[in-house]
Amino acid sequence: MKLNKTSRWSKTFMVLLTVTLSTTVGAMGGLSKPGKVSTPASDAKYTTHYWYDGNRKRTIIQDNNIVAELIRPGASSTMKSNMASATAVGKQTSAVVKLWDVSAAGDSKQSLSALSTSMKGSLSPVFTNGKSGGGQRRALPGGILVTFKADWDESKVKQWVGEKGMTIKQKMNFGNIYLLDSAPGLDSLNLANSIYESGEVEGASPNWWQELRPL
């Protein structure tokens, strides 16, 4: 598979919109977590990160005023009972991901920390492609999309996954691509970057949730 084919990766993201939220995984086999790209201290509303779209390194901007609540299918939102000052953002277009402005209680870094016990595994930072807020918002519900070498059969893939202390959630129906379990939030972004930068696989990107534009 040629990873610089944008259309193939766009198809991947569309498929992943139907995948249910991932669960937390245990030890990650010693893979290191790369640091984020720093931003000027005066620009506290935003934090710059990066991810790999195929073999392209792309910048993604974290909006520190907003968090995404990850709601299990059939469950209800618990954000207001945990943070009364949170306000819904825009027209909600998903039953399993809701966006909240938490700036009244401090930026999302503080809020994510404050809510880490009561809502553990149920929150993600929110990202856009630029500081102007342009483009669809994204969140990280968990999961890593990994493209293995074409000559790796299922047995070799399972061996590699096991050595990393990870588990397979789903094999995609095109290419030698698997969705692996991971924790939600920045852990999944950092882990995806580590996997790709290890050079052991052909591609690794987070399982992005992407906001649907109202018709």
VOKETI-403514 format. One line per 2 residues: number of its first residue (from 1); for each residue x, y, z of N, C-alpha, C, O. Coordinates in pm, 1 decimal, decimal comma. Atoms other than C-alpha are relative to their C-alpha. Layout:
BEGIN
NUM) X/Y/Z/X/Y/Z/X/Y/Z/X/Y/Z | ...
# end
This chain:
BEGIN
1) 85,3/-119,9/0,0/0,0/0,0/0,0/88,3/124,0/0,0/181,9/130,2/79,7 | -73,3/-124,4/3,1/137,5/344,1/-85,5/-65,7/98,1/94,7/-181,4/136,2/77,4
3) 59,6/-78,9/-106,2/87,9/560,8/215,3/-23,6/144,9/-36,6/-92,4/216,2/36,5 | 20,6/-138,8/36,0/99,2/890,2/30,5/-124,9/20,1/-83,1/-141,5/125,6/-144,4
5) 126,6/-12,4/71,1/-237,8/827,3/-127,3/-104,4/56,1/95,6/-159,4/-16,5/178,4 | 92,2/-67,1/-92,1/-461,1/1078,5/48,6/-137,7/-60,6/-2,7/-204,1/-68,8/100,6
7) 135,5/53,5/10,4/-778,6/921,6/-81,2/-16,3/-126,4/81,4/-122,5/-149,9/139,0 | 9,1/123,3/-77,4/-698,3/588,6/83,1/-17,2/31,6/148,0/-95,3/-33,2/217,6
9) 11,5/-35,4/-141,7/-652,4/757,0/420,6/-130,5/71,4/29,7/-184,8/56,9/139,2 | 131,6/-62,0/-20,3/-965,1/966,0/377,0/-105,6/-107,4/15,6/-195,6/-96,0/98,8
11) 94,2/111,5/-10,5/-1153,4/641,1/321,3/10,2/-64,8/136,4/-90,2/-105,1/195,1 | -19,9/59,5/-130,9/-998,0/506,9/640,0/-74,9/75,3/108,3/-139,0/14,2/193,8
13) 68,2/-78,1/-102,2/-1133,3/794,9/847,5/-150,1/-15,4/-9,5/-217,5/-18,4/93,5 | 143,6/17,5/14,2/-1482,4/752,0/703,2/-43,4/-132,5/60,3/-147,2/-141,1/126,0
15) 32,6/131,0/-56,9/-1476,5/383,1/797,1/2,6/5,5/151,6/-82,6/-53,7/217,8 | -16,8/-1,7/-144,0/-1358,7/461,9/1148,3/-108,9/75,6/72,9/-123,0/60,2/194,2
17) 110,2/-69,3/-64,1/-1656,2/689,0/1214,2/-105,5/-96,5/50,5/-185,8/-62,2/137,3 | 99,6/98,6/-41,1/-1860,9/371,1/1250,4/51,0/-91,1/110,4/-24,0/-173,3/163,0
19) -59,0/87,9/-100,0/-1623,2/206,4/1496,3/-34,2/52,6/139,2/-20,6/172,5/163,9 | 35,9/-43,1/-135,6/-1736,9/217,0/1861,4/123,8/39,2/76,8/235,6/5,2/38,1
21) -111,4/-53,8/-75,9/-1522,3/382,8/2124,8/85,4/-112,6/55,5/33,8/-215,6/99,0 | -93,7/102,1/-43,8/-1210,2/188,6/2222,2/15,5/1,3/152,0/-16,2/100,3/217,9
23) -24,8/9,4/-143,5/-1120,7/69,4/2572,1/148,5/15,9/28,3/232,3/7,0/-61,5 | -137,9/-26,4/-38,6/-804,0/135,3/2765,2/83,0/-126,5/-9,7/37,1/-234,9/26,6
25) -90,6/113,4/12,3/-506,6/-90,4/2693,7/104,3/8,4/110,4/125,3/115,3/167,8 | -101,7/2,2/-104,5/-235,5/-195,2/2938,7/134,3/46,8/-50,6/141,7/141,6/-128,8
27) -136,1/-41,7/33,6/140,9/-171,9/2897,9/21,0/-2,0/-149,8/-35,9/-85,6/-220,0 | -17,3/-16,0/142,9/262,2/-64,6/2555,2/136,2/-48,9/-49,0/187,5/1,6/-148,9
29) -119,9/64,5/51,1/576,0/-273,4/2522,7/120,8/91,1/-11,3/207,3/68,4/-95,9 | -119,6/-82,3/-3,3/824,1/3,0/2598,8/5,2/107,7/-104,6/108,5/173,7/-116,4
31) -1,5/-107,2/98,8/727,5/240,1/2319,3/1,7/133,5/71,8/-75,2/155,7/165,3 | -9,7/-130,5/-65,1/826,9/592,8/2412,2/-107,0/93,6/-51,3/-162,0/73,3/-159,5
33) 98,6/-99,6/38,5/591,8/889,2/2400,7/70,5/127,8/-42,7/131,9/194,0/40,9 | -66,4/-122,0/43,5/721,9/1175,9/2185,8/-70,4/121,6/57,7/-191,4/119,5/80,2
35) 57,9/-121,8/-54,5/668,8/1523,8/2321,5/-74,9/78,2/-104,9/-58,0/56,9/-225,0 | 74,7/-84,2/92,0/436,3/1776,9/2171,6/89,9/110,2/-51,3/193,9/138,1/8,4
37) -70,0/-116,2/51,0/558,3/2065,8/1960,7/-41,1/119,2/84,3/-160,3/145,4/100,4 | 32,8/-108,3/-92,3/580,9/2365,8/2191,1/-57,6/119,9/-73,1/-32,0/140,1/-191,8
39) 56,4/-122,6/52,4/388,7/2688,1/2138,0/36,8/114,3/92,3/68,1/90,3/208,9 | -35,6/-113,9/-85,0/458,6/3040,4/2267,1/-88,4/7,1/123,5/-207,6/-22,8/117,1
41) 74,4/-5,8/-125,6/354,8/3093,0/2629,2/-116,1/98,8/-7,7/-215,1/84,2/64,0 | 104,4/-100,9/10,5/146,3/3393,5/2524,0/-123,7/-51,2/-72,7/-227,4/15,1/-74,6
43) 110,8/54,9/78,2/-76,4/3169,5/2313,7/-60,7/-117,3/75,0/-67,6/-228,6/22,9 | 40,1/107,5/-90,3/-221,6/2970,4/2603,3/-126,1/-72,4/-44,2/-151,9/-183,5/2,1
45) 123,1/65,6/42,0/-549,7/2891,9/2429,1/27,6/-121,7/-87,0/-57,5/-209,9/-97,8 | -29,3/106,1/96,6/-376,5/2657,6/2183,8/128,9/-72,9/35,1/222,5/-15,1/90,3
47) -121,0/80,2/-9,6/-124,3/2376,6/2195,0/16,8/-74,4/-132,1/-78,7/-131,7/-184,5 | -24,8/63,0/129,0/38,4/2240,5/1880,9/53,7/-141,7/18,3/146,6/-164,7/95,8
49) -45,5/138,8/1,5/77,9/1865,6/1825,6/20,2/-42,4/-145,3/-2,6/35,8/-237,6 | -11,7/51,6/136,3/152,0/1649,4/1525,2/-46,1/-145,0/-4,1/-54,0/-212,9/98,4
51) 36,8/139,4/21,9/38,6/1318,9/1376,8/42,6/-37,5/-140,7/81,6/49,3/-218,9 | -41,6/47,4/131,2/115,9/1104,7/1071,4/-120,7/-46,3/-80,6/-195,2/-135,6/-40,3
53) 103,6/36,9/97,0/-124,6/1085,1/779,4/72,2/-75,0/-110,9/124,7/-14,0/-204,0 | -89,5/74,7/87,1/39,6/802,1/591,6/142,1/31,4/41,1/178,4/16,7/157,8
55) -136,6/-38,7/-34,8/400,3/916,0/570,3/16,2/151,4/9,8/128,4/202,0/13,8 | -3,5/-144,8/-14,7/309,0/1283,7/598,7/-16,6/40,2/146,2/-108,9/-4,7/214,3
57) 10,2/-51,7/-136,7/371,7/1459,7/927,9/-85,6/125,8/-3,4/-49,6/224,3/-67,8 | 94,3/-111,1/4,4/79,0/1693,1/989,3/-13,1/65,3/137,4/-5,4/-1,3/240,6
59) 22,7/-75,3/-122,9/23,6/1964,2/1248,3/-147,6/-1,2/35,0/-233,4/6,3/-52,9 | 137,5/-6,2/-48,7/-290,5/1959,6/1460,9/-0,9/90,9/123,5/90,5/85,1/205,8
61) 4,8/-101,3/-105,4/-398,8/2234,9/1702,3/-102,2/-38,9/105,3/-219,2/-60,2/73,5 | 90,0/27,7/-111,7/-547,6/2158,9/2044,9/-59,7/130,1/50,5/12,6/223,9/83,9
63) 69,9/-115,3/-56,7/-811,1/2409,4/2157,4/-17,0/-23,9/149,1/-94,8/-110,3/189,4 | -1,5/25,0/-143,4/-755,3/2435,6/2531,7/-125,0/47,7/74,0/-134,9/31,6/195,6
65) 126,3/-41,6/-62,4/-1100,9/2582,9/2595,9/-109,4/-104,6/-14,1/-216,5/-90,3/44,9 | 105,5/96,6/32,2/-1290,3/2276,6/2472,2/48,3/-141,7/29,6/164,8/-174,2/6,8
67) -26,9/142,8/-13,8/-1305,4/1908,0/2566,5/-113,2/-78,3/-66,5/-223,5/-27,1/-85,4 | 101,0/90,1/55,7/-1490,4/1617,0/2410,2/-34,1/-105,2/104,6/54,4/-170,0/160,5
69) 46,7/106,0/-89,0/-1699,9/1390,0/2629,1/-30,1/-122,4/-84,6/-106,3/-114,6/-180,9 | 16,6/125,6/72,7/-1687,2/1029,2/2507,3/-106,0/-82,8/72,0/-85,1/-128,1/184,6
71) 115,7/64,2/-63,4/-2020,8/863,5/2577,7/-18,8/-140,0/-58,3/-30,2/-156,2/-179,8 | 20,9/136,8/45,7/-2063,7/488,3/2558,6/-138,6/-13,7/-61,6/-233,3/50,1/-15,5
73) 132,0/19,8/60,8/-2347,4/372,0/2332,0/-103,5/-41,2/104,5/-80,0/-133,1/182,9 | 106,8/29,3/-93,5/-2671,8/369,7/2530,6/10,2/74,1/131,5/-84,0/73,0/210,8
75) -17,4/-76,0/-123,7/-2530,0/585,2/2810,5/-37,3/146,1/-22,5/-63,1/188,0/-135,3 | 34,3/-141,8/6,9/-2604,0/949,8/2889,2/119,2/85,4/43,0/210,9/37,4/109,6
77) -104,8/-93,4/-38,3/-2383,2/1254,0/2931,6/1,8/18,9/151,8/-102,7/24,9/216,6 | -15,8/-27,1/-143,1/-2244,7/1309,2/3281,1/79,0/128,8/25,2/113,0/160,3/139,2
79) -85,1/-117,4/-14,3/-2052,4/1628,6/3214,2/-56,9/102,1/97,4/15,5/150,3/184,5 | 56,5/-105,1/-84,3/-2293,5/1870,0/3383,5/1,4/-37,5/147,6/14,9/49,3/233,8
81) -3,6/41,6/-140,3/-2302,2/1663,3/3700,2/141,6/2,7/55,6/160,6/4,4/177,2 | -138,9/-5,5/-43,7/-1922,5/1671,7/3711,4/58,9/140,8/-8,1/150,3/174,7/67,1
83) -47,6/-137,2/13,9/-1868,5/2031,3/3598,1/-118,2/86,4/-43,2/-148,6/96,1/-162,1 | 122,4/-75,1/27,6/-2174,3/2254,0/3622,6/22,8/118,8/-91,9/-69,9/161,4/-160,7
85) -27,1/-118,6/80,3/-2002,1/2546,4/3447,7/24,5/-31,8/-147,7/33,6/59,9/-229,4 | -24,1/36,7/139,9/-1942,8/2351,6/3125,2/-121,7/32,8/-85,2/-235,3/14,0/-41,6
87) 109,2/-32,8/91,5/-2150,3/2466,4/2826,9/20,2/-72,5/-132,1/132,6/-83,6/-181,2 | -7,9/73,5/126,1/-2231,6/2270,9/2511,3/48,2/91,7/-111,3/16,0/210,5/-113,6
89) -57,0/-75,6/111,5/-2048,8/2382,1/2196,0/-73,3/-32,7/-128,2/-77,0/-148,2/-170,5 | 60,0/16,0/131,7/-2240,6/2434,7/1874,0/-115,3/-98,0/-2,4/-168,4/-136,7/101,7
91) 106,2/97,4/20,3/-2499,9/2199,9/1731,0/59,3/-139,0/6,3/141,1/-175,9/-77,8 | -57,4/133,0/-17,2/-2424,1/1850,7/1853,8/-49,0/-93,4/-110,0/-169,0/-102,7/-136,1
93) 34,7/87,8/112,4/-2413,5/1600,4/1567,1/34,8/-145,8/26,7/30,4/-228,6/-64,3 | -36,9/137,2/-32,8/-2307,3/1285,9/1750,9/-61,9/-39,2/132,8/-67,4/41,4/225,6
95) 57,9/49,6/-125,1/-2473,9/1072,9/2018,0/107,3/-54,1/92,9/80,3/-76,8/210,8 | -104,5/61,5/-82,0/-2141,2/936,0/2142,6/115,3/94,5/31,1/200,2/61,6/114,0
97) -100,9/-101,3/-30,2/-1919,6/1246,9/2140,3/-69,0/135,2/11,5/-136,0/179,1/-82,1 | 56,5/-133,4/-19,4/-2029,3/1581,5/2285,0/112,4/97,0/35,5/201,8/64,5/113,6
99) -102,8/-101,1/-21,0/-1820,1/1897,9/2283,3/-46,0/100,3/105,2/-161,2/143,7/105,5 | 32,8/-89,0/-110,8/-1806,4/2123,2/2588,8/104,8/109,5/13,4/224,9/83,9/4,8
101) -87,9/-111,4/-33,0/-1661,1/2467,0/2656,5/20,3/-1,0/151,4/-75,3/12,3/227,9 | -29,8/9,8/-143,5/-1486,0/2440,5/2993,5/81,9/119,9/46,9/141,2/116,1/154,7
103) -85,7/-114,1/-30,3/-1314,8/2780,6/2990,5/-40,5/70,6/129,2/42,9/135,3/192,4 | 43,6/-64,9/-123,8/-1526,1/2904,6/3283,8/66,6/-60,2/123,0/73,6/2,9/228,5
105) -66,2/67,8/-112,1/-1344,1/2653,1/3503,9/151,3/-5,9/-19,1/220,4/-78,1/52,8 | -141,5/9,4/34,9/-999,8/2713,6/3352,8/12,9/-72,3/-131,7/-85,9/-124,2/-183,7
107) -14,3/63,3/131,1/-852,1/2573,2/3034,5/-15,2/-151,2/10,1/-23,1/-206,9/119,6 | 30,4/143,1/2,7/-901,8/2213,8/2926,9/106,7/-84,0/67,7/77,0/-193,2/116,2
109) -104,2/75,7/-69,3/-567,2/2102,4/3068,2/-35,3/-13,6/147,3/-26,0/-122,1/204,6 | 42,0/2,7/-140,1/-685,7/2198,4/3417,2/-125,7/-84,6/17,2/-137,5/-162,0/112,2
111) 126,6/72,9/-9,8/-1031,9/2056,8/3350,6/20,6/-148,8/-17,0/-38,9/-228,4/55,6 | -27,5/142,2/20,9/-899,5/1726,6/3216,9/63,6/-60,7/123,9/35,3/-174,9/160,1
113) -63,2/48,1/-122,3/-686,7/1695,3/3527,6/-102,6/-11,8/112,5/-104,5/-110,9/185,5 | 99,7/0,4/-106,8/-974,3/1785,0/3760,5/-101,5/-111,9/-16,7/-151,9/-166,0/81,7
115) 101,9/101,2/27,6/-1207,6/1537,2/3591,9/59,4/-139,6/-20,7/-13,3/-233,8/-51,8 | -66,8/125,5/34,4/-950,7/1258,8/3553,8/-47,4/-118,3/84,1/-42,5/-232,6/38,7
117) 47,4/109,0/-85,3/-1091,3/1058,1/3845,0/-146,0/-32,3/-27,2/-181,8/-147,7/-50,5 | 144,4/23,7/13,9/-1466,1/1105,6/3807,2/-40,0/-39,1/-141,7/-140,3/-108,1/-160,0
119) 35,7/29,5/139,3/-1465,1/1080,0/3425,0/116,6/-65,8/-73,6/135,1/-45,4/-193,6 | -117,4/64,4/59,5/-1154,6/872,4/3363,7/-39,1/-82,6/-122,2/-133,3/-161,7/-117,7
121) 27,1/75,1/122,6/-1147,1/734,3/3010,0/-116,7/52,9/-79,6/-156,1/-8,1/-179,1 | 118,5/-52,3/67,4/-1439,7/953,4/2904,8/20,5/139,0/-58,8/-76,0/204,3/-98,6
123) -27,3/-134,2/50,3/-1267,2/1272,4/2789,9/113,5/-1,5/-100,5/202,1/-86,9/-95,8 | -107,9/-19,5/96,2/-1050,1/1386,3/2502,4/18,5/148,5/-23,4/-78,4/224,3/-18,9
125) -17,8/-136,1/50,5/-890,0/1714,1/2403,2/-70,6/12,7/-135,3/-104,1/-86,9/-199,4 | 61,4/-27,9/129,9/-1043,2/1878,6/2096,7/101,9/73,1/-87,1/175,4/159,6/-39,5
127) -100,2/-51,8/91,5/-837,9/1967,5/1791,0/-65,2/60,7/-123,9/-176,2/23,3/-161,7 | 36,6/-52,4/131,6/-869,2/2174,7/1473,2/127,0/6,4/-83,3/237,1/-16,9/-33,3
129) -116,7/-8,9/87,6/-642,4/2221,9/1174,7/72,6/133,2/10,5/185,2/146,3/-37,4 | -64,0/-130,1/-11,6/-569,2/2584,4/1259,2/-56,3/79,5/115,8/-164,6/48,9/165,7
131) 40,3/-79,4/-115,0/-593,1/2845,2/1533,3/-122,4/85,7/-27,0/-184,1/136,6/66,6 | 120,8/-75,6/32,6/-872,1/3023,1/1347,4/-125,7/-80,9/28,7/-236,9/-29,0/20,1
133) 115,4/86,7/-23,8/-1095,1/2727,1/1434,3/-56,0/-58,3/-128,0/-161,5/-121,7/-127,3 | 49,5/49,8/127,8/-1129,9/2640,4/1068,4/6,9/-150,9/-10,4/90,1/-214,9/53,8
135) 2,2/144,0/19,0/-1211,5/2290,2/959,5/-81,2/-70,7/105,7/-123,5/-10,5/204,4 | 78,0/77,9/-94,1/-1391,9/2013,6/1137,9/79,8/-28,8/126,7/200,3/-54,0/122,4
137) -66,3/34,2/-125,1/-1315,7/1955,0/1501,2/23,6/-150,2/6,5/-49,5/-228,7/-53,8 | -35,0/140,9/-16,7/-1154,2/1625,6/1598,4/20,7/-31,0/147,1/50,2/57,1/227,8
139) -28,3/47,9/-135,1/-1121,5/1418,4/1913,5/61,4/-138,3/-10,2/66,2/-198,4/-117,6 | -71,9/127,4/-3,5/-941,2/1103,3/2020,9/-72,3/-98,2/92,4/-45,1/-101,9/212,4
141) 74,9/95,5/-82,0/-1181,3/829,5/2139,3/80,1/-123,6/38,4/32,8/-205,9/116,7 | -82,7/117,9/-26,6/-898,8/574,2/2150,6/11,1/-87,6/-122,2/-78,5/-90,4/-206,6
143) -24,5/87,9/113,4/-754,2/328,0/1905,8/109,0/54,6/-90,7/120,8/175,5/-110,7 | -107,7/-34,8/92,3/-457,8/325,5/1668,2/-20,9/-78,9/-128,9/-39,4/-200,5/-125,1
145) 11,4/64,1/130,4/-487,1/250,0/1297,2/140,9/-27,1/-52,2/214,5/66,4/-83,9 | -136,7/36,6/36,6/-171,8/59,1/1199,3/0,1/-73,3/-133,9/-75,9/-167,9/-154,6
147) -19,6/67,1/128,1/-65,6/-35,9/847,1/128,3/-81,5/8,0/236,9/-26,1/25,2 | -114,9/88,5/-6,5/164,9/-336,8/849,1/55,1/-26,4/-140,0/-12,4/-1,8/-240,0
149) -62,9/28,9/128,5/403,3/-441,1/574,8/-81,7/-103,3/-75,6/-143,0/-192,1/-16,4 | 85,9/83,5/84,6/236,0/-614,3/283,2/29,5/-148,6/15,8/-60,7/-230,9/-0,1
151) -35,4/142,0/-10,4/424,8/-940,7/340,2/-19,8/-56,0/141,3/16,0/-170,7/167,9 | 30,3/50,9/-133,2/317,8/-967,2/705,2/-135,4/-69,2/-2,9/-236,8/-7,4/-35,5
153) 128,3/68,5/-8,9/52,5/-1233,8/745,4/-60,7/23,9/138,0/0,2/88,4/223,3 | 70,9/-25,0/-125,5/-199,0/-1237,3/1029,8/77,0/-51,3/120,6/74,3/9,8/227,4
155) -76,0/57,5/-110,1/22,7/-1458,5/1243,2/112,3/93,8/44,1/135,4/111,5/163,7 | -109,7/-90,5/-32,5/314,3/-1214,3/1223,6/-54,0/128,9/62,8/6,6/184,4/154,4
157) 61,7/-119,9/-57,6/84,4/-919,1/1293,7/-36,1/-25,8/146,0/-6,3/56,3/232,8 | 40,1/32,3/-137,2/-55,7/-1090,5/1604,0/121,7/-13,3/91,7/116,6/25,7/208,4
159) -121,9/11,9/-79,4/295,3/-1169,8/1722,8/53,0/138,4/37,2/88,7/162,8/152,4 | -48,8/-136,0/-24,8/402,2/-805,5/1687,3/-89,4/71,0/101,9/-40,1/133,7/195,6
161) 95,0/-65,7/-89,7/86,4/-679,3/1859,9/16,4/-53,1/142,5/15,2/24,2/238,3 | -18,1/59,8/-132,0/135,8/-922,6/2147,9/127,7/45,7/67,4/129,7/69,3/188,2
163) -127,6/-45,0/-55,9/498,3/-819,1/2193,4/-8,8/142,9/53,0/63,9/179,7/145,3 | 18,0/-138,2/-44,7/383,7/-458,8/2233,7/-101,3/10,9/113,7/-126,8/120,7/163,1
165) 97,8/-2,8/-107,7/127,0/-556,6/2496,8/-131,9/60,3/-42,0/-205,6/112,8/41,4 | 121,7/-58,7/53,2/-157,5/-444,4/2272,7/-95,6/-108,8/-46,1/-60,7/-226,9/-45,7
167) 98,2/94,7/50,7/-470,3/-609,1/2136,8/-63,9/55,7/-127,2/-72,6/176,9/-147,1 | 65,8/-38,1/124,8/-644,1/-607,4/1799,8/-148,8/20,7/25,8/-215,0/-64,0/85,8
169) 142,9/-27,1/-10,3/-986,6/-447,4/1790,4/-72,4/-43,0/-127,1/-182,2/-98,5/-121,6 | 66,5/29,7/126,7/-1063,3/-493,9/1422,7/103,1/-2,7/-112,3/197,0/76,9/-112,8
171) -77,8/-3,8/123,8/-899,9/-584,4/1091,4/-83,9/71,0/-104,4/-199,1/34,8/-127,9 | 72,4/-74,0/101,3/-997,8/-337,9/823,2/-12,2/-84,3/-126,3/64,9/-178,0/-146,8
173) 27,0/82,4/117,8/-1133,9/-470,9/494,7/73,2/48,0/-124,3/34,3/13,6/-235,9 | -84,5/-40,1/111,9/-870,9/-303,9/276,0/141,8/18,3/52,3/162,3/67,3/163,4
175) -139,1/-9,4/-41,4/-493,7/-315,5/289,8/30,5/-90,7/117,6/-56,9/-162,1/166,8 | -41,5/77,9/-116,7/-297,9/-480,7/568,2/-7,7/90,3/123,4/92,8/118,2/188,9
177) 23,6/-103,4/-100,2/-452,0/-242,1/821,4/-83,9/-56,7/114,5/-185,0/-123,4/92,6 | 70,1/46,3/-120,0/-561,5/-316,8/1178,3/-26,8/118,3/92,5/53,8/210,8/102,6
179) 30,0/-95,7/-105,2/-733,5/-107,9/1443,3/36,2/-65,3/132,2/-19,4/-169,4/167,4 | -45,1/52,4/-127,8/-559,2/-165,3/1777,1/-58,9/82,4/113,7/-80,0/202,9/100,1
181) 52,1/-69,9/-116,9/-696,4/-78,9/2119,3/104,9/93,9/58,7/224,6/65,4/55,2 | -86,0/-88,2/-79,0/-551,5/213,5/2309,9/-88,8/86,4/87,3/-210,1/93,0/67,1
183) 72,1/-95,7/-82,8/-651,6/461,4/2576,5/-44,3/118,0/-86,3/17,7/145,5/-189,0 | 41,6/-120,4/71,9/-844,1/770,1/2458,4/91,8/117,7/32,1/180,6/108,1/116,7
185) -73,0/-122,2/-29,1/-702,8/1121,0/2450,4/141,0/1,2/-56,6/172,8/-73,4/-149,2 | -135,1/-20,0/52,5/-341,9/1228,5/2398,7/84,4/-125,8/5,2/180,1/-138,0/-71,3
187) -74,7/125,5/-3,3/-215,0/882,9/2495,0/-3,7/-69,2/-135,3/97,0/-124,0/-180,3 | 10,2/68,3/129,1/-345,2/747,6/2165,4/76,7/74,2/-108,5/133,9/11,2/-197,4
189) -76,5/-78,1/96,6/-189,9/1032,4/1965,9/148,9/-26,0/16,1/218,9/-51,9/-81,8 | -142,6/22,7/-25,5/149,7/990,4/2130,3/42,1/-142,6/-33,5/151,4/-165,4/-85,3
191) -32,3/139,0/30,4/137,0/613,3/2096,4/5,9/-22,9/-150,2/96,1/-91,3/-198,6 | -1,7/13,7/145,4/50,3/632,4/1726,6/129,1/57,1/-58,0/190,3/-3,4/-146,0
193) -125,0/-59,5/47,9/345,4/865,3/1670,3/120,0/-88,2/31,0/209,2/-104,4/-52,4 | -110,7/87,9/-39,0/578,2/632,1/1860,8/7,7/-123,4/-89,3/115,7/-164,9/-131,3
195) 3,0/120,1/84,0/466,5/331,0/1659,4/54,4/30,7/-139,6/136,2/-44,2/-193,0 | -48,7/-33,4/134,1/523,8/505,2/1327,5/149,7/32,0/1,8/224,1/-13,3/-85,2
197) -139,3/-42,3/-5,9/856,5/657,0/1433,5/95,3/-113,5/35,0/216,7/-99,8/19,8 | -84,7/116,8/-26,4/981,7/314,1/1541,9/54,1/-61,4/-128,8/154,6/-132,3/-126,4
199) -41,7/55,5/127,8/1010,9/224,4/1172,6/-38,5/-145,4/-20,5/-0,2/-206,2/-120,4 | 35,2/141,9/7,9/862,3/-119,0/1237,4/-122,5/-25,6/-87,4/-144,7/-138,5/-131,1
201) 122,6/15,7/78,4/538,1/-57,5/1046,1/-1,4/106,9/-109,4/81,7/197,7/-110,0 | 5,9/-93,9/111,8/437,4/131,5/734,6/-84,7/123,2/29,5/-70,6/225,3/-37,8
203) 82,6/-115,1/-33,6/183,6/361,7/896,0/-66,4/-19,0/134,5/-95,7/-131,6/174,7 | 72,5/4,2/-127,4/20,7/448,6/1227,9/-60,0/137,8/24,4/10,7/238,6/24,5
205) 67,4/-127,7/-28,2/-237,0/716,9/1300,8/-108,1/-23,3/103,4/-156,1/-135,6/118,9 | 107,0/16,1/-98,7/-491,1/782,1/1573,9/-133,7/-29,4/-68,2/-153,9/2,8/-185,2
207) 137,1/23,8/45,5/-850,4/668,5/1534,3/-80,3/128,1/26,1/-152,7/138,6/125,1 | 64,8/-129,7/-21,0/-981,0/1021,9/1491,5/-151,9/-10,9/-3,7/-207,5/-76,8/-91,6
209) 141,4/-34,1/16,3/-1341,9/1109,7/1566,9/-2,1/136,2/-65,7/74,3/224,6/-27,1 | 6,8/-125,7/71,5/-1437,0/1390,1/1331,2/-142,5/52,7/-0,5/-237,2/-20,5/-29,1
211) 130,0/-65,6/-8,5/-1723,0/1634,0/1370,7/-70,1/-2,0/-136,2/-9,4/27,3/-239,2 | 80,8/-4,9/122,2/-2001,3/1602,3/1114,0/-60,0/137,8/-14,4/-112,9/193,9/81,5
213) 60,0/-131,1/24,8/-2113,2/1925,1/956,1/-150,5/-15,0/-16,5/-194,3/-98,9/-95,3 | 145,2/6,5/18,2/-2490,1/1981,8/992,8/-37,9/29,8/-144,3/22,8/116,0/-208,0
215) 44,5/-23,3/136,8/-2672,4/1964,2/659,7/-79,3/129,5/-8,2/-125,6/166,7/-116,0
# end
